[in-house]
Amino acid sequence: MLQNKSSMNLLNIVALGIGSIVGAGIFALLGQVILLSGHKAYYSFIIAGVTAMFSGYSYARLAGRYHTAGGLTDYFHIAFPEKWISGGLSVVYMLTSAISISMMAKAFGIYATELFDRIPPTPLWINSFAALLIISLAFLNMLQASDVGRSETLIVGIKMTILLILIVVAFARPEMKLAPVDFRAGPTDFLRSIGITFFAYAGYGVITNATPYVKNPHKTIERGIFLTLGIIILFYLGLTYVVLNYTPSGDLLHNTDTAVTAVADRLIGSWGYAFMFLAAVLAFVSGINATFFSIFRISRSLGEQKVLPAIYERKFWRQGTWGNFTTTALIIAATVAFDFSSIVNLSSAAYLVSYLGIFAADWRLRKETESSPAVILVGMTLMILILVAFIVSILPS
C-alpha cells in the first residue's frame, strides 16, 4: 500500500508541516494571546516555539531511526511494549487530531455562511458546509501520498503569500503605526498565554508520517521539521508585530477572535479583508488536509498492531480503509454535537500529553536514536511547565 520513496520531497513535507501548524488556530488565538500578555506576546511565541524545537528534535531522531508511516504511534509502540501504554497514548493522539478536524470544519462552515449573503448562518447550513469539506478532504487523503503533497504545497503557498503580504504592507506603511498595545497582563496571564500559544504550534509531528515516502529520511525529516518550525516562529512574530502595532486597542477588544482579519481591513481596506478571509478558509482546508494525512496513516498502523479493529486494515477505496470511512463519519458526528470551548480545551491538553509522550519514547530509545539525554530532559521540563500553565489557564478563576 505504500508508494515508492521519493514520492514526496523536502518542499512537500515542509508544506505539509506548515499546513498542519498554520491552521484555523492562529486566526482565533493571536488576539487572545495579545489580550493575555500584551507586548510580552513575542516571548510567548518564542518560548512555545523553542519548546516545539526540542520536541521536534526527538521527533526527528525517532523518524531517522524508524522509517514508518505511523509516526508518533509507531514510536510509542516500539518504546513501550506494554500495549495499554502505547495503545492508550496513540488512541489519545488520534482522537485529539480527529476532534481538531471537527473544530476546523465547523469554523469553515461559519465562514462559508458569512461569504454567501443569501445563506443564513443556521446550524443546518454550517454543519452542511463542514460535512462537505470533511468528506472532500477525506477522499483526497485516500489517494496517493504524492497527490496529497502536491495539493498541500499549492494551498500553503497561496495562504502564506496572503499573510506575508499583510506583514509587508504593515512595514511599508509606518505612518499607520499606533502606540503598541499593552494590556498590562500579570505573571499568571503570561503563563496562560504560553499554554495557549503552544497550541498554535501543534501539528509539526505530521511530518514524520511522511517518512516512508521521502529519500534519505534521516536527514530530510530532520531538515523538514526544523525548517518548518523556524519559518513558523518568524512568521508568528511578524504577525504579532503587525497586530500589536497596527490595531487600536478597542478594535482588538471587540474583534479578539478575528484580530488578523481586522488589521487587514485597516491596512488594506475591503480587499485586504476579503483576501484575509480567503487565507482563513485556506487555513481550515490545509489544516484539515494535513491532519487527515496523519490520522489515516496512524489508524492503519494501529490496525496492524491490533490496537484498533480490523476494519482499519480492510481496503475501502484506493489507499483508504473502512476504518478511515468510519473515522470520517465519526468526525462529522462530532462536528454536529460538540461546542467549540470543549473541543479546544480537550484538544490542547491531549496534544500536550501526546507530545510529552514523544520525549518519554525518545528517552527510552535514546541509545538506538543516539539522542542527547540533556536535550530530551530540557525539552521535557519545558513541556511539563507549559502543560501546567495551560491547566492553570482553564481552571475557574
Buried (B, 14 or more C-beta within 10 A) or exposed (E): EEBEBEBBBBBBBBBBBBBBBBBBBBBBBBBBBBBBBBBBBBBBBBBBBBBBBBBBBBBBBBBBBBBBBBBBBBBBBBBBEEEEBBBBBBBBBBBBBBBBBBBBBBBBBBBBBEEEEEBEEEEEBBBBBBBBBBBEBBBBBBBBBBBBBBBBBEBBBBBBEBBEBBBEBBEEEEEEEEEEBBBEBEEEBBBBBBBBBBBBBBBBBBBBBBBBBBEEBBEBBBBBBBBBBEBBBEBBBBBBBBBBBBBBBEBBEEBBBBBBBBBBBBBBEEEBBBBBBBBBBBBBBBBBBBBBBBBBBBBBBBBBBEBBEEBBBEEBEEBBBBBBBBBBBEBBEBBBEBEBEEBBBBBBBBBBBBBBBBBBBBBBBBEBBEBBEEBBEBBBEBBEBBBEBBBEBBEEE
